[in-house]
Amino acid sequence: MVSKVFEIYDARVPYRECKDTRPVIAIEPPSGGKVAVALISGALELYRGPVVHFRLDPSHPDFAATGLKKECYIAGDEIQNLNTDRLTRRRGQLQGSLLESFEDWI
């Protein structure tokens, strides 16, 4: 699957103790069959604040475009280079003021 920067995908990638398919966000253009992604987690009890994690709030007007279903966060401390074939489904993307906030954060 070919990804674009700031698009959100499901991917087969482990995160902490969880080995399930999870959402990730592409943070760089793909190159050589790989793409840099930040993992997304809904385990809010593990949220460590805006220095490390970027919160995605469902009440934000641009949240629906993400394709995510609940409040979660992008883990800035969990950047991985994945083979693009590990991206299994496109969910959505960051856009509007949510994208602007994320670009300022990253």
Secondary structure, DSSP 8 states (H G I E B T S, - for coil): ----TTEEEEEE--BTTB-SEEEEEE-S--BTTEEEEEEEE--GGG---TTTEEEE-TTSTTGGGG---S-EEEEEEEEEEEEGGGEEEEEEE--HHHHHHHHHH-
